[in-house]
Amino acid sequence: MYTSYIGKKFLDYYKEEYSKPENYTAEQFFDEVMFPIFFDDERHLMSVKGSTFFQMNAIDGQRRKKEFSKGNKNYQSVKKDPQFRLETKKKLDKKIQNKELGVHTFVGYGEMTPDAYTSGQITSIDFDFKTDEFYYSWIGQGLSIGASGLSVLIEDKSILLHTFEGWKFYREFLNQTPNLFENQISKWNGQWFRNEFGNESEMYNFSRIDTEKKDEYISIAQIQWTSLVLKLCHFSKNLNILANVYVIGDKNNLTFGFILLCLKEIYELYELRDMIFINEKDTVLSDYQIERLLPFYSFKQACMQGAIGLKSIEPRGLRNYLPKGTFDYSKGNDINIQKEDNFPIYKLWIIAMLNKKELLVLSREFAKLLKDSVEKKRTSEGRAKSTQQQLVKDIFDSKTSKQFVDNITSLVDIANSDILRKMAEEAILMPRDNFPLFITLIKFEYSILNNKE
């Protein structure tokens, strides 16, 4: 029922922003703003299971079947009739005035029969909801931001008002795109938020909206949950905010509750990008590239961690290069930076996780030392190239700091002892989970040197 709470908070912000009187009600907003945009058309922006708007399709189908049986092949959908749409709204109003509580009138509530899918909220307690609270729930659901199959609600004035501003553009997009699926408000809000937050304009470039083709129809694509979180970082980079994450489905409702988004920690990706890579043409990353990071964890898995921070947005595919046995699914593969498109984001995330810029400098120094040392060793001892490669592989396959220190001892006689000492100290003192990331960073720097050569 958090939808109702968000709807109420939004209406308070709306009245303040648009100079509405204090006694302006949720029902008035629904009548004057939401109904015309969402439902006063043949195609709708949102579907609420069991509602009178939801039942329009069934009514239309029955009438269509009846007319066809009479031989009327030119039947026009009743949904095209403005009067029919208005009558449908009045039926909903009547149910709400009578406080007919259920999933069909109060968005996010449960069914009222014990054998229904979402009947877990049945209770003998009389909540005595006020009429406006019903309408608040419709408004709140209309403001939900879809990401990776889940819906997100955030109690923030700027976010809620911005999401609302996108409603009229979604109606415009739907009206001008006959083969676009309807009832995708959450998906739209996600695309709108990712593309336009902080860039409001009267004209909207609809080509920015990612779509997916399904037979002869197209659907608005879900944004990745990481795109939403990373976009939020620009909005409140120094804050941690709470997000309510849930799903209102056709059969089941699912909630993950309130998830803490540690935006200050995640924003380090952008700060490090600007400090470290700004002058490196080969590795510079745009905001667009960072915000389209594909995550290792699903949104559900990230929510199950209790809070979403830098660790939660681990890039998908990175574990191919982490030392085998250090993390689940890590493979310890060598990296070809010319073919690995995600190499810059892997490197940036690792540096942010290590949270110590000096380790980037040290990893570069050691990578050069390693390259020079194994070449000297091969030349002085007449070793084959395969032996040289095995030495490097053993170092990069180190699963623990102890193994790593043991493996680099063979370089003591011919390498810079200060760098080796620093490497040993850092490896032993750093947190256990960070060690595989540090090894992988060295592997990346070593690959860069070989690629330049």
N, C-alpha and C positions, 0 to 999 in steps of 0.2 A: 504493500500500500504506500510505498515511498513515492509512487507516481503522484499521488494526491498531495503529498507534502511539497514536492518539487513544483507541481502546478500552482500551489498557493504562493510559494516564494517567487515564482516567475511573475504571477499577476501583480504582486507588490512592486516588483521591479518595473513591470510594464506600465503601471499607473504612474509611477514616478517619472519614467522616461518619456511617456507620451502625454503627460499632464491630464490624466484621467481623474475624475473625482474619487474621493476616498471610499464612497459607497458603491463604486463600480464593481459588479459581481462577476463571478466565474461564468455564470449562465449568460450574462450579457456578452462577455468575451466570446463564448462558444457561439452565440447567435450571430454576432456581428463580424467576427474574424475567423474563427476556426471552421465553422460549418461552410461558409462560402468557399474557402480555399480547399478544405479536405473532402467535403462530401456533396456539395451542390454541383455535381457534374456526373457524367456517366461513369467515369473512372475515379476511384478514390485514392487518397494518399495513404490511408491507414486502415487496417482491418482489425476489428475487435470481435473476437469470437462470440457468436450467439446474439450480437446486438441487432437492432433493427436494420442498420446499414448492411450488416453481414448477411441478413436474411433476404435482402433485396435480390440477390442472385437466384435464390430458390424461388422466390415469387415470380421473377422474370422468366425463369425456366418453365414454371408451370403454365404461365400465360402463353408463352411461346409454343409449348406443346399443344395447348388447347386450340390456338389459332391455326396451327399447321394441320390439325385434325379436321378443321373446317375448310381446308384448302387455301388458306391465306398465306401465301408464300412471301408476302411483303410486310411481314410483321415488324414493327419498330419497337425496340426495347423500351420498356416502361421507365428504365433508368434515364432515358433521354427527356422524360417529361418532368419539368421543374416542379409541377404541382405534386407529382408522386414523390419526389425527393423531399419536398417540404412536409408532406404527410408522414413520411418515414421518420423525419426528425421529430415531429410532434409526438409520434408513438414513443420514441426514446424519452422525450421530455416527460411524458405521462408516467412512464415506468420510474423515472427518477423522482418525480414529485410524490409518487406513492412509496418511495424508498424501497423499491424492489431490488434488494441487495443481491448481487451476483456478478460473475465474470462478465456478463453482457451489459451491465450498467456501470460497474465500478472496475475500471481497468487495473488489473493486477490482483484482484480479489479471486476467491476460489468459487467452484461450483457449490450449489446448495443441496446436492444429493450425495449420499455417502458412497455411491457406486461410481461416481464420476472420476475422471482422471485427476482433476485438481480439487479434490474435496478435503484436503488436509486442513483447511481453515474453518471447517464447520464448528460452530460453538453455540452454546446456549446463552452466551453473554450478549446483551443488547447494547451495541455500540452507539446506536442512535445517531448515525451519521447525518450531518446537515446536507441539504441539497447541493450546496456549492462544492462540497467535498467530492461528490460524484463527478462533477464537471472538472474539478481540479485534476482528477486522475486521467481524464482524457487529454487535458492539456499537457500534463507531465509526460505521458507516454509519447505524445507528439514531439517532445523535446529530447527523447532518448537518442543517444549516438551509438550506431551499430559499428562493431569492430570484431572481426574474426568470429562471427556467429553469435556474439553476446551483445547485450545492450548495456549502456553506461549512462548514469545520471550523476551530474556534478552540481552541487549547490554553489553556483557562482554567477553573479549578475552578468558579467561580460560574456561568459560562455552561453548562458541561457538566452540572453537577448540576441546574441549573434546567431545562434541556432534558429531562433524564431525568424530572423531576417531571411533565412534561406527557404522558408516555406513557400513564398510566392514564386521563387525561381523554380522550385520543384514542380509546382502547378504548371508553370510555363513550359518546362521541359516535357512534362507528361502530355500536355495539350498538343505540342508540336511534334511529338514522336508517337505515331499510331501503334507501332509494334513494341512499345515499351511496356513491360509489366507494371501493373499498378500496385498499390499498398506496400511501398518500399520506403517509408519515411525514415526509418532508422538507418538504412543503408545510405539514403540521400544525405542525412545529417552528418554521417561519417565522412562522406566525400566532400561535402560543403565545408565542414570544419577543417579537414586536412588542407584543402586547396585555398580557402578564402579567409581563414581567421586572420583578422587584422588587415584585410585588403578589401573592405566593403566597397561596392560600386553599383551604380544604377544598371549598367550593362554587364551581363554575365557571359563568359565564354564557356559554353556547355561542352566544348571539346576536352575540357579539363576533367570531366567526369569519366571515370573508368567504367566500362560496361563489358558484359559478357554475352556472347550470342548463344541462344538456346533455340535450336531449329530456326523458325522464321522470326522469332521474338528476341528481344534483348533485355537483359536484366542489369540493374545497377550493381556494380561489384562491391563486395565487402572490402573495406580497408583492413589492413593488418592492424592488430592491436598495438603493435610497436609504433606505427605511424601516428596513432592517436596520442600515445604517451609522449613521443618525441616532439610532437607539435605543441603539446601542453607545456613542455619545457620552455618554449619561447614566451609563453604567456605568464608563467610564474616560476621562473628559473631558480628563485631563492626560497621556494616554499615546498612543503609537503602537503598534499591535498588528499581528501577522502573521495573515493568514487564508489557508487553503488553499482554493482555488477550483477546482472540477472538475465533471464530469458522468459518471455511470455510466449509460450508455444501453442500450437493447435491442440496438443494432447496434455502436455505437462508444463508447469511453471517451475523454473529453477532459479535459485538465488545463491550467490556467493557472498552476499552481505557487503560490508564496507571494506574496501581494499585501500590501503595506504599507498599512494604513489609518491615515491621519493624523488621528486623532480630535481631538487638541488644536486643530488648525487649523479643523476643521469645527465644533467646539463654539462657535466665535465667533458663529455664527448665533444661538444662544440667548443668549449674553452681550450681544450688540448689541441683540437684541430687548428684553431686560430693561432695558438702559440708555437706549435711544433711544425705543422705542415704547410703553413701559409706560403712559404717560399719554395716548396717542393712541387714542381709542376707534375711530376709523375704520380704523386700520392695525394694531391689536394682533393678534398671531398666537398661537394656542395651540400647545402641543407637538404636539397631534394634527394640526393643519394643517401644521406644518413637517414632521413625519415622513411625511406623505403627499405630499410634493413629488414631482412627476413629472419625471424627469430628461431632459435632451437626449440624453445618451449612454446606450447600452445597457450592461448589465453587462459584456458582452464587450469593448466599446470602452473602458470605464473600466479594465478589467484590463490592456488592451494599453498603457495609459499607464505601467504599471510600479508606480505607487502611486496611491492614491485619496485625494484631498484636496478642498479647497473647490472648486477649479476643476472637478473631475470631476462634482460634483453640480449643475452649471448647470441651472436650471429650463427645462423644455421650453416653448417658445413665446416666450421672451425675445427671441430673434433677430428676431422680427417687428418689434421696436422699435429694435434697434441700427442705427446708420447703415449704409446700403446700401454694400456693398463692403468693410466692415471685418472681417467674419467670414464664413465660409461660410454661405450661406442667410440672411444678415441682409437685412432688407427696408426698414428705415427708416420704418415706418408710424407714424402718430400713435396715441396711446393714449387710449382712452376709459375712464377709471378707474371709471366707474359700471358698465360692462359687463364689464370685465376682472377676473374673479374672482381671478386669480393676481397681481394688481398688488402686494399687500403682500409676497409672497414674492420677487417680482422685485426689488423695492426693497431688501429685506433682504439678499439675496444680493449685489447690486451693492455695497452699503456694506461688506459683509464682505470682498469681493474687493479693494476699494480700500484697505481696512485703514487708514483715516485718517478718524476721526470728524469732523474739521474740514471735510472735503470736503462732508459733508451740510449743514452750516451755510452754507458758501460757495455750494453749489448752490441753496439756498433764497434766499439774498441775491441771487444773480445772476438767478434766475428772476423775482423781484419787480422787480429793476432792468430786466430785459428787457421785462417786461410794461408797466412805467411808461414806459420810454424809447420803445418803438415807438408807444405811444399819443400821447406828446408829439410825436414826429416826424410822425405822421399829422396831428395837429391843427395844428402850426405850419407844415407844408409843404403842407397840404391834400391829402395823398396818400389814395388810395383804400384801402379795407380790404384788398383783394387784395395791394396793395404791402406793406402791413404784414405780412401773413401770409407773403409771400415772403421778407422779411427774416428772420423767425423760422425759416422752413424752411431757408434757406441756412445759418444757424448750426447747426441740429440735423442737417443733412446733412454737416457737416464730417467728412472722413475722416481728417484729420491735424491735429495741433496747430497747424501753420502755417496751414492753411486756416481753422481756428477763430479764430486771432488776427487774420487778415486780415478775417474777417467781422465781428468785434466792433469793429473800428476805426471803423466808421461811427457808433458810439454814444459816442465819446469826447467830443464837444462837449456832450452833454446828460446824460450819466450820471455816476455816482460813479466818479471815476478810480481811487480806492483799490481798489474791488471789481474793476474791469476789470484793473488791474495784477496783483492776486492771481490772477485767473482765468488771465491770460496766463502767469504764472509757473508755476502748477500744471499747466497744460496742457502746457507745454514740458518740464517736469522729470519728469513722471510716466512710468512704463513705457508703451511703445507699445500693449501689449494692454489697458492700463487706460483709455486715452483714450476709446474708444467707450463704455465703461461709464460714465464720468464724464459724457459728453454725454447719454447716455440718462437718467441720474439727474436732470440739469437738465431734460430734457424731461418727466420725471415730475412734478417740482416745479412746472413751468410749467402742466402740466395740472391739478394740484391747485388752483392759484390760479384758473384759469379756471372750474373746476368750482364752487369756493366762490362765485364771482361770479354 
